[in-house]
Amino acid sequence: MTMALPATHRLGELSWTQVKELAEQDPIILLPIGAVEQHGPHLPIHEDSIVAEWVADKLAKENGCYVAPALNYGHSGTFRGYNGNLSLSQATLRNVTYEIIEALVRSGFRRIVIIDNNGGNVGPVTGAGLDARRDFGVLIGHLYPWQLGYALMRDVYDDPGRAYGHGAEPEHSAMLAMFPDQVQGDLAVAGGLESSSGWNPTSYTEAAIPGYDVRGTVFWDFSEVSSTGCTGDVSLGSAKIGEIWIERVIGFCSAYLREYDRNTSAK
């Protein structure tokens, strides 16, 4: 006997028998993965996680998908010098992601898209997805909201190179649109990079090399070159810009999900 599924897009709100019935419908399952790391003095350390789940929830409602319970811890190795960094090792994140995929497959789900919202997660999550392809034959999708925002928002700023940065644009504006109560604007400070050891840092792990336009890679902790944790122009943040972020990022992700659905649904 077929039972009516409750009106929810969250997998965790279903009973095991309802999960079994849902799996028979072959839905797309969204798996949010975040991180707990610094984003400057004005933004919360769980920012990556709450945005990953917010995006997954919105996508599920608009595209008929279901959201698996989130994995709120990720790999943030470059930020270990800041208080509040709760980072998994790359090996642990890879194994946990793989085992969650394995469990979803064992529950009958074959179409899984990871909503991964932290740069440090990309390597481990990619490895887990490729292993799942090899071992279970499933094709794992991957969406990275913060990275998509950087790619889709450049025309919004007069100088994206100056505006963009960790704790600055466009994530600052996106947070003002999604979670304004968690942004402590009075604590925001100008970002910048400097090194007491003689390097001229240009990013998390890069430095200028005299005489060359190509940057050199240096594996320091970000706290060694940034006392605030911020880069970019924190003064540009606004909820209005954040609404543009939502429109463009959700628009791209929805288009991606339609393409994923078209190419993975049972023929």
GUTORFI-23695 format. One line per 10 residues: number of its first residue (from 1); for each residue x, y, z of C-alpha. Coordinates in steps of 0.2 Angstrom, whole numbers. Example, Ala and Ser with C-alpha at 12.3 -4.5 7.8 and 13.67 -1.06 7.14 Angstrom:
2
1> 62,-22,39 | 68,-5,36
//
This chain:
267
1> 0,0,0 | 7,17,-5 | 7,30,9 | 5,49,6 | 22,57,9 | 21,73,20 | 24,90,13 | 42,92,17 | 58,93,6 | 69,88,21
11> 74,69,21 | 77,70,39 | 59,73,43 | 53,57,35 | 51,40,44 | 61,26,37 | 46,18,28 | 43,35,20 | 61,36,15 | 60,19,7
21> 44,25,-3 | 53,41,-8 | 68,32,-15 | 57,22,-26 | 52,39,-34 | 71,42,-39 | 72,60,-33 | 87,71,-33 | 95,72,-15 | 105,87,-11
31> 118,85,2 | 124,101,10 | 142,102,16 | 149,117,25 | 163,121,37 | 167,130,53 | 180,143,51 | 183,162,53 | 176,175,41 | 183,191,49
41> 177,199,65 | 159,203,58 | 153,186,52 | 149,170,61 | 161,155,60 | 147,143,54 | 143,154,39 | 148,141,26 | 137,128,34 | 121,139,36
51> 123,146,18 | 125,128,11 | 109,122,20 | 100,138,15 | 104,136,-3 | 99,118,-3 | 83,121,5 | 78,135,-8 | 84,124,-22 | 74,109,-15
61> 58,120,-14 | 60,127,-31 | 65,111,-40 | 56,97,-32 | 72,89,-23 | 75,83,-6 | 88,89,6 | 98,76,16 | 104,81,34 | 119,93,32
71> 137,89,36 | 142,105,45 | 160,102,47 | 173,103,33 | 191,105,30 | 198,122,34 | 217,119,35 | 222,136,30 | 213,145,45 | 219,134,59
81> 228,150,67 | 211,158,71 | 200,154,86 | 184,144,82 | 192,134,68 | 184,117,69 | 192,108,55 | 192,90,49 | 207,83,41 | 206,80,22
91> 206,61,25 | 192,62,37 | 181,73,26 | 184,62,11 | 179,46,21 | 164,54,29 | 157,61,13 | 160,44,4 | 151,35,18 | 136,47,18
101> 135,44,-1 | 136,25,2 | 122,26,15 | 111,36,3 | 114,23,-11 | 111,9,1 | 94,18,6 | 90,17,-13 | 95,34,-19 | 105,35,-35
111> 105,54,-39 | 115,65,-27 | 121,83,-29 | 133,90,-16 | 130,108,-11 | 148,111,-5 | 151,128,2 | 170,128,7 | 185,129,-4 | 195,117,7
121> 182,104,5 | 183,103,-14 | 198,91,-15 | 191,78,-2 | 173,79,-8 | 179,77,-26 | 189,62,-21 | 173,54,-12 | 163,58,-28 | 175,49,-39
131> 176,34,-28 | 157,33,-27 | 156,33,-46 | 169,19,-47 | 161,9,-33 | 142,12,-34 | 140,18,-52 | 132,34,-46 | 135,51,-54 | 138,64,-40
141> 134,82,-44 | 143,96,-36 | 138,114,-33 | 149,127,-24 | 138,143,-20 | 152,154,-14 | 163,151,-29 | 148,153,-41 | 145,170,-33 | 162,176,-37
151> 160,170,-55 | 143,178,-58 | 144,194,-49 | 159,203,-57 | 149,216,-66 | 141,222,-50 | 157,230,-44 | 167,244,-52 | 183,234,-47 | 180,216,-42
161> 198,213,-38 | 197,226,-24 | 179,221,-18 | 181,202,-18 | 189,194,-3 | 186,182,12 | 174,191,24 | 171,204,10 | 162,203,-6 | 151,195,-12
171> 149,184,3 | 146,199,15 | 132,205,5 | 124,188,3 | 124,186,22 | 116,203,24 | 102,196,12 | 100,179,20 | 105,181,38 | 105,199,43
181> 104,195,61 | 120,186,61 | 130,200,53 | 139,211,66 | 142,226,55 | 149,237,69 | 164,224,71 | 169,225,52 | 186,231,49 | 196,234,33
191> 205,218,26 | 223,217,20 | 238,206,18 | 255,208,25 | 270,197,31 | 282,200,44 | 294,188,36 | 297,198,20 | 285,190,8 | 272,200,-2
201> 257,190,0 | 243,191,-13 | 231,177,-7 | 228,163,5 | 244,154,-2 | 252,165,-15 | 265,178,-15 | 272,191,-28 | 288,186,-35 | 299,201,-41
211> 300,202,-60 | 286,190,-64 | 267,192,-66 | 265,174,-60 | 263,171,-42 | 272,159,-31 | 264,147,-19 | 268,147,-1 | 259,135,12 | 257,147,27
221> 242,148,38 | 232,163,33 | 233,170,51 | 252,173,47 | 247,186,33 | 231,193,39 | 227,199,57 | 209,201,54 | 205,186,43 | 198,198,30
231> 203,203,12 | 193,214,0 | 182,229,4 | 170,225,18 | 162,243,16 | 153,238,0 | 141,225,8 | 123,228,6 | 107,217,7 | 102,224,-11
241> 118,216,-18 | 115,201,-8 | 98,199,-17 | 107,199,-34 | 118,185,-27 | 103,175,-22 | 95,178,-39 | 110,173,-49 | 117,159,-39 | 100,150,-36
251> 97,153,-55 | 113,145,-60 | 110,130,-48 | 92,128,-54 | 98,127,-72 | 112,114,-66 | 99,103,-57 | 88,103,-73 | 102,98,-83 | 107,85,-70
261> 89,78,-70 | 88,77,-89 | 104,67,-90 | 102,55,-75 | 83,52,-74 | 78,34,-79 | 74,34,-98
//
